[in-house]
Amino acid sequence: MKANYTYNEGLLKLYFTIDEDDTPIYQNIKMVKNIVEIKLPKDLDINKVHPDILALSIILISYPFIKSKLTLPFGVSKVFHDHFEDVGRKEIFPIDYNLKPREVPLNGVPALAYSGGIDSTAALTLMPRTTVAVFLDRIQPEAKKNIYNKEAAHYACKSLRKLGRSVYMIESDLEYIREPVGFPVDIAVAVPILLLADYIGFDSVAFGTLSGAYKIYNPTFREYSKAFHYRLWGKCFEIIGIPFNQVTLGLTEICSTKIAIKSPYYDFTQSCMRGKIKNPCLGCWKCFRKILLMKILSQEDIDDMLLDKLFKSNVQYSLFKFPIKEESTIAYICSRYKGEHFLMSLLNKATQGDTLSLDWAEKWYSHSIEILPEKYRNFVRTQIVKYVDVMTENEENYMKNLDLYELTKSEAYKKNVDNFIKALKEYNNL
């Protein structure tokens, strides 16, 4: 693949040209456009952006579609090139042998890929006041209709600013380079952060990434530091002087929700990207998990009318596929639910919420601190323990030994799943 760019008064345009050996269709996604726009501050000098950072921004947008080689209109450092060749099995050309990798700024500040949702709110709550929140503001083509609604996210960003926080809202259509629409790489949400890094002086980047990165119960635990994702992207971000600052990495969805509820930013927090301000759609998978979990942790009653609405929405299609995505979260919700809705009772059995020990899910896996930049470890540790307890060694071992494959082999599990799916289909007249 070949890439080029133009830049004029804050508007960065990236141009991609597919080579014969590239892969415009990768797994279930297809590259459908070759020009991407990113609207940066007008006084940002693109020539002061380190070449490795600009290269990584381009790579994050095009990575799945590059077969073996990406040719840029500028050189990258040999360290950057060698890392991608060794770990990613892709070569980035040309190499500028005189270019040194970007160093972490001495007086730098952390950046957060902010969405306005529960998990990024938890991350912001745990980070220093100097943290800059950066929201990737999707440019939606007028000709394309979709259910994505930015109102709540915009409201959250503006509310943060009113509280004196530093927030950047960077518009881009990068998610439309592929179909279905979405990030070509999960951390492509960091592209605006990368491009602002030398403009502001970022020394690290945080996402709302939770303990799911450890693949707990999905199907079994794995050390994130040894995973391909971290070996490729984590190390790459280190090379460009913006290491991962994954403050929420050792926290489950239960923990991040606990923290968000107690956060000074909770009033304008909303994970649903389909509903309006303080009015979530109640029809998406995020609503099902987040709203029920917030009510459980806030010790609020969950009335049957709400559950009826949720079970009759498009959520049902996520519940037909077992094991369910984020099954441990659903098991936790069901195990703590005190009502009598018959579908919740059946779902509790289907997810084994009635038999699994889930106390560990309320606590912090403290070894995750080791993946943070040393500069921030003590601060983040102090913040986390204000909100949640630390897992004991026994709880860590229990969590690590959970094996989804083994737990779903039993006839009892299959029977409980069948009973739930049958009841859900009958409930929706399917």
C-alpha positions in Angstrom: 0.0 0.0 0.0 1.1 3.6 -0.6 0.0 6.5 1.5 0.2 10.3 0.9 -1.2 13.4 2.6 -2.0 17.0 2.2 -2.4 19.6 5.0 -4.0 23.0 4.9 -5.2 25.1 7.8 -5.8 22.2 10.1 -7.4 19.9 7.5 -5.3 16.7 7.2 -6.2 14.5 4.2 -4.8 11.0 3.9 -4.7 9.2 0.6 -4.4 5.5 0.3 -3.5 3.5 -2.9 -3.9 -0.3 -2.8 -1.1 -2.4 -4.3 -1.8 -5.7 -6.1 -0.8 -7.8 -3.1 -2.8 -5.9 -0.5 -6.0 -7.2 1.2 -8.9 -4.7 0.7 -11.1 -7.4 2.3 -9.9 -8.6 5.6 -12.0 -11.1 7.6 -15.4 -9.5 7.7 -14.4 -5.9 6.9 -13.9 -4.2 3.6 -11.9 -1.1 2.6 -14.4 1.1 0.8 -12.7 4.5 0.5 -9.2 5.7 0.0 -9.4 9.3 1.4 -9.7 10.1 5.1 -10.1 13.5 6.6 -9.0 14.7 10.1 -9.7 18.2 11.3 -7.0 19.5 13.6 -6.4 22.8 15.3 -5.7 25.4 12.6 -2.4 26.5 14.3 -1.0 23.0 14.4 2.1 22.7 12.3 2.1 19.3 10.6 5.9 19.6 10.1 6.4 19.5 13.9 4.6 16.2 14.2 7.3 13.5 14.5 7.4 11.3 11.4 6.9 8.1 13.4 3.7 9.5 14.9 2.3 10.5 11.6 3.3 7.1 10.2 1.5 5.3 13.1 -1.6 7.4 12.5 -1.7 6.3 8.9 -1.0 2.7 9.9 -3.8 2.5 12.5 -6.2 3.5 9.7 -5.0 1.1 7.1 -3.3 -1.7 9.0 -5.8 -4.6 8.2 -5.6 -3.9 4.5 -1.8 -3.8 4.2 -0.4 -7.1 3.1 3.3 -6.7 3.6 4.5 -3.2 2.9 3.5 0.5 3.4 5.3 3.2 1.5 5.1 6.7 2.9 6.1 10.1 1.5 8.5 10.5 4.4 11.0 8.4 6.3 10.5 6.7 9.6 13.1 5.8 12.2 14.9 2.4 11.9 13.6 1.5 15.4 10.0 2.0 14.3 10.5 0.1 11.0 12.3 -2.8 12.7 9.5 -3.2 15.3 6.8 -3.5 12.7 8.8 -5.9 10.6 9.7 -8.1 13.6 6.3 -8.2 15.3 3.7 -7.1 12.7 5.4 -8.7 9.8 4.9 -5.6 7.7 7.5 -3.2 6.5 7.2 0.6 6.6 9.3 2.5 4.0 11.3 4.6 3.5 13.7 4.4 6.5 15.4 7.6 7.6 18.6 6.4 9.3 19.2 9.8 10.8 15.9 10.0 12.5 15.8 9.4 16.2 12.6 8.0 17.8 10.5 10.6 19.7 11.3 10.9 23.4 8.8 11.2 26.2 8.4 14.9 27.0 9.9 15.7 30.4 6.9 17.9 31.4 4.4 16.0 29.4 0.8 15.3 30.3 -1.4 12.2 29.8 -4.1 11.9 27.1 -7.3 10.0 27.4 -9.3 8.7 24.5 -12.6 9.9 25.9 -16.1 8.9 24.8 -18.3 10.1 27.6 -19.1 6.5 28.5 -18.8 4.7 31.8 -15.4 3.2 31.2 -13.6 6.3 29.9 -15.3 8.3 32.8 -13.7 5.8 35.2 -10.4 6.2 33.5 -10.6 10.0 33.7 -11.5 9.8 37.4 -8.4 7.8 38.2 -6.0 10.0 36.2 -4.3 13.3 37.2 -6.0 16.6 36.8 -3.6 17.4 34.0 -5.1 14.7 31.8 -6.3 15.9 28.4 -9.5 14.3 27.2 -9.7 13.8 23.4 -12.9 12.8 21.7 -12.9 11.4 18.2 -15.9 13.2 16.7 -17.2 11.0 13.8 -18.0 12.9 10.6 -21.1 11.3 9.3 -21.6 11.4 5.5 -25.0 13.1 4.7 -25.9 10.3 2.3 -25.5 7.6 4.9 -28.2 7.1 7.5 -27.3 5.4 10.8 -28.4 5.2 14.4 -25.2 6.8 15.8 -26.1 9.8 17.9 -23.4 12.2 19.1 -25.6 14.4 21.3 -24.7 12.7 24.6 -21.0 12.6 23.9 -20.9 16.2 22.9 -22.8 17.1 26.0 -20.3 15.2 28.1 -17.4 17.0 26.4 -18.9 20.4 26.9 -19.8 19.6 30.5 -16.2 18.6 31.2 -15.0 21.9 29.8 -17.4 23.8 32.1 -15.7 22.0 35.0 -12.3 23.3 33.8 -11.1 20.2 32.2 -9.0 20.3 29.0 -11.0 18.7 26.1 -10.4 18.4 22.4 -13.1 17.3 20.0 -11.4 16.2 16.7 -13.6 15.5 13.7 -12.7 12.6 11.4 -14.3 10.2 9.0 -11.7 7.5 9.5 -14.3 5.0 10.6 -15.9 5.1 7.2 -12.8 3.7 5.5 -14.3 0.3 6.1 -17.6 -1.5 6.0 -19.2 -2.2 8.4 -18.4 1.2 9.8 -15.9 1.2 12.7 -12.3 1.4 13.7 -9.9 -0.5 11.4 -7.9 -1.3 14.6 -9.5 -0.9 18.0 -7.0 1.7 19.1 -7.5 3.8 16.0 -9.5 5.9 18.3 -6.1 7.3 19.4 -5.3 8.8 16.0 -6.3 12.4 17.1 -4.2 11.9 20.2 -1.2 10.9 18.2 -1.6 13.9 15.9 -1.9 16.3 18.9 1.0 14.7 20.8 3.7 17.2 19.8 1.2 20.1 19.7 0.3 19.6 23.4 3.1 17.4 24.8 1.5 14.0 25.5 3.6 11.6 27.5 1.2 8.7 27.5 -2.2 7.6 26.3 -5.1 5.9 28.2 -8.2 4.2 26.8 -11.2 2.8 28.7 -9.8 -0.7 28.3 -10.9 -3.0 31.0 -9.8 -6.4 32.3 -11.3 -8.0 29.2 -7.8 -7.5 27.8 -6.8 -10.3 30.0 -9.4 -12.6 28.4 -10.8 -13.5 31.8 -13.4 -16.2 31.2 -13.1 -15.6 27.5 -12.2 -18.3 27.4 -9.3 -18.3 29.9 -7.0 -15.8 31.5 -3.9 -14.6 29.7 -1.3 -12.0 30.6 -2.0 -8.9 28.5 1.7 -8.0 28.5 2.4 -11.2 26.5 -0.5 -10.8 24.1 0.1 -9.9 20.5 -2.0 -6.7 20.8 0.4 -5.4 23.5 3.6 -6.7 21.8 2.7 -4.9 18.6 0.8 -1.8 19.6 1.9 -1.3 23.2 5.5 -1.5 22.3 5.0 0.7 19.2 3.4 3.5 21.3 6.5 3.2 23.6 8.8 3.7 20.7 7.0 7.0 19.8 7.2 8.2 23.4 3.5 7.8 24.2 3.3 4.6 26.2 0.0 3.0 27.1 -1.4 4.4 30.4 -4.1 1.7 30.9 -5.4 2.8 34.3 -8.5 0.7 34.1 -6.8 -2.5 32.7 -7.1 -4.4 36.0 -10.7 -3.4 36.5 -13.9 -5.3 35.5 -17.0 -3.6 34.1 -18.4 -3.9 37.6 -15.4 -1.9 39.0 -15.4 0.8 36.3 -19.2 1.3 36.9 -18.6 1.6 40.7 -16.0 4.3 40.1 -18.1 6.2 37.5 -21.1 6.3 39.9 -18.9 8.0 42.5 -17.2 10.2 39.9 -17.7 14.0 39.8 -18.5 13.4 36.1 -21.2 10.9 36.5 -24.1 13.3 35.9 -23.3 13.5 32.2 -21.9 10.0 31.7 -23.7 7.9 29.1 -22.3 4.8 27.3 -25.2 4.5 24.8 -24.3 6.1 21.4 -27.8 5.8 20.0 -30.0 7.6 22.5 -30.2 11.3 23.3 -28.8 13.3 26.2 -29.8 11.5 29.5 -32.1 9.3 27.4 -30.4 6.1 26.3 -32.1 4.0 23.6 -32.8 1.0 25.9 -32.4 -1.2 22.8 -28.7 -1.8 22.5 -26.3 -4.3 24.2 -24.5 -1.4 26.0 -27.8 -0.3 27.5 -28.7 -3.8 28.7 -25.4 -4.2 30.5 -24.7 -0.7 31.7 -28.1 0.3 32.9 -28.8 -2.9 34.8 -25.3 -2.8 36.3 -25.7 0.8 37.4 -29.0 0.0 39.1 -27.5 -3.1 40.8 -24.6 -1.2 42.1 -26.7 1.8 43.1 -29.1 -0.6 44.9 -32.0 0.6 42.9 -35.0 -1.5 42.1 -35.2 -2.9 38.6 -38.8 -2.9 37.6 -40.3 -5.4 35.3 -41.4 -2.7 32.8 -37.7 -1.9 32.2 -36.8 -5.5 31.8 -39.7 -6.1 29.4 -38.5 -3.3 27.2 -34.9 -4.6 27.3 -35.8 -8.2 26.5 -38.1 -7.2 23.7 -35.4 -4.9 22.0 -32.6 -5.9 19.7 -30.7 -7.0 22.8 -32.5 -10.4 22.4 -30.2 -11.2 19.4 -27.1 -10.8 21.6 -28.7 -13.1 24.1 -29.3 -15.9 21.6 -25.6 -16.5 21.2 -24.0 -18.4 24.0 -21.5 -18.0 25.5 -22.7 -14.4 25.7 -20.3 -11.5 25.1 -19.2 -10.2 28.5 -20.9 -13.2 30.1 -19.2 -12.7 33.4 -20.8 -9.2 33.7 -24.2 -10.6 32.8 -23.7 -13.4 35.4 -22.8 -10.8 38.0 -25.9 -8.7 37.2 -28.2 -11.7 37.4 -26.7 -13.1 40.6 -27.3 -9.7 42.4 -30.8 -9.1 40.9 -33.4 -9.4 43.6 -36.6 -9.2 41.5 -38.8 -12.0 40.1 -38.7 -11.5 36.4 -38.8 -15.0 35.0 -36.3 -14.3 32.2 -33.7 -12.9 34.6 -34.1 -16.1 36.7 -33.5 -18.2 33.6 -30.6 -16.0 32.4 -29.0 -16.3 35.9 -28.9 -20.1 35.4 -27.8 -19.9 31.8 -24.8 -17.7 32.7 -24.1 -19.7 35.9 -24.6 -16.7 38.0 -26.3 -19.0 40.5 -23.2 -21.2 41.0 -20.1 -19.1 40.1 -18.3 -17.1 42.8 -18.1 -13.5 41.5 -16.8 -11.5 44.4 -13.5 -11.1 42.5 -15.3 -9.1 39.9 -15.8 -6.3 42.4 -12.1 -5.9 43.0 -8.9 -4.7 41.3 -6.3 -7.0 39.8 -3.4 -5.0 41.1 -0.7 -6.6 38.9 -2.1 -4.4 36.1 -0.2 -1.4 37.6 3.0 -2.9 36.2 2.0 -2.0 32.6 1.6 1.7 33.4 4.4 4.3 33.0 6.3 4.4 36.3 5.5 8.1 36.6 1.8 7.5 37.1 1.8 4.2 39.1 1.6 5.6 42.7 -1.0 8.2 41.8 -3.3 5.7 40.0 -2.9 3.1 42.7 -3.9 5.6 45.4 -6.9 6.6 43.3 -8.1 3.0 42.6 -8.1 1.9 46.2 -10.4 4.8 47.1 -13.1 3.1 45.1 -12.5 -0.6 45.0 -10.8 -3.3 47.1 -7.7 -5.2 45.8 -8.1 -8.9 44.9 -6.7 -11.4 47.3 -4.3 -14.0 46.1 -7.0 -16.6 46.3 -9.4 -14.4 44.3 -6.7 -13.9 41.7 -6.1 -17.6 41.4 -9.9 -18.3 41.1 -10.2 -15.7 38.4 -7.2 -17.0 36.4 -8.5 -20.6 36.6 -12.0 -19.8 35.2 -12.2 -21.8 32.0 -15.2 -21.0 29.8 -14.7 -24.1 27.7 -14.8 -26.4 30.7 -17.7 -24.6 32.4 -19.9 -24.8 29.2 -19.3 -28.5 28.5 -21.8 -29.8 31.1 -25.3 -31.1 30.2 -26.7 -28.9 32.9 -25.2 -25.8 31.2 -26.6 -26.7 27.8 -30.0 -27.4 29.3 -30.1 -24.1 31.1 -29.1 -22.2 27.9 -31.7 -24.0 25.9 -34.4 -23.2 28.5 -33.5 -19.5 28.4 -33.4 -19.2 24.6 -36.7 -21.1 24.2 -38.3 -18.8 26.8 -36.9 -15.6 25.2 -38.1 -16.7 21.7 -41.6 -17.4 23.0 -41.6 -14.1 24.9 -40.9 -12.3 21.6 -43.2 -14.5 19.5 -40.3 -15.9 17.4 
